[in-house]
Amino acid sequence: MIELLRITDPVRLSWLVALLADAGIEAIVLDTHTSIMEGSIGAIPRRLMVDADDADDAVRVLREAGEA
């Protein structure tokens, strides 16, 4: 797994996961539970991860969307 980015904005993260899914790239989000447990101050970012084989395509999708 390759980490694409760390983010504290759950809405933007959801949008990025949807962008990747539309491109046929499966992404997973790590640290969701830890982020929720710390409260709403956004101190612990969530990590957007993809398979190493999909990393180049995922970066391209994010760049085309202005997110990388």
C-alpha positions in Angstrom: 0.0 0.0 0.0 1.1 3.5 -0.8 0.1 6.6 1.1 -1.2 9.3 -1.3 -1.9 11.9 1.3 -2.9 12.7 4.9 -6.0 14.9 5.4 -8.2 16.1 8.2 -11.2 17.1 6.1 -13.6 14.2 5.9 -15.7 15.7 3.2 -12.8 16.3 0.9 -11.4 12.8 1.7 -14.8 11.3 0.7 -14.7 13.2 -2.6 -11.1 12.0 -3.3 -12.1 8.4 -2.6 -15.0 8.8 -5.0 -12.8 10.2 -7.7 -10.4 7.3 -7.4 -13.4 4.8 -7.4 -14.7 6.4 -10.6 -11.3 5.8 -12.2 -11.4 2.1 -11.1 -8.9 2.6 -8.4 -9.7 1.0 -5.0 -8.6 3.2 -2.1 -8.7 2.7 1.6 -8.7 5.2 4.4 -6.6 4.5 7.5 -6.8 6.1 10.9 -10.5 6.9 10.7 -11.3 5.5 14.1 -8.4 7.2 15.8 -9.3 10.5 14.2 -12.9 10.2 15.4 -11.8 9.3 18.9 -9.7 12.4 19.3 -12.6 14.7 18.7 -13.4 17.4 16.1 -10.2 19.5 16.3 -8.6 17.6 13.4 -5.3 16.8 15.2 -5.0 13.3 13.7 -5.2 13.2 9.9 -6.6 10.2 8.0 -4.4 8.5 5.4 -5.6 7.8 1.9 -3.9 4.6 0.6 -3.9 2.7 -2.7 -2.3 -0.5 -3.9 1.3 0.1 -5.1 0.3 -1.1 -8.6 -2.3 1.7 -8.8 -0.2 4.5 -7.3 0.9 6.1 -10.6 -2.7 6.2 -11.9 -4.0 7.4 -8.6 -1.5 10.3 -8.5 -2.5 11.2 -12.1 -6.3 11.2 -11.2 -5.6 13.5 -8.2 -3.4 15.8 -10.2 -6.0 16.1 -13.0 -8.5 17.1 -10.2 -6.1 19.7 -8.8 -5.6 17.7 -5.6 -2.0 16.6 -5.8 
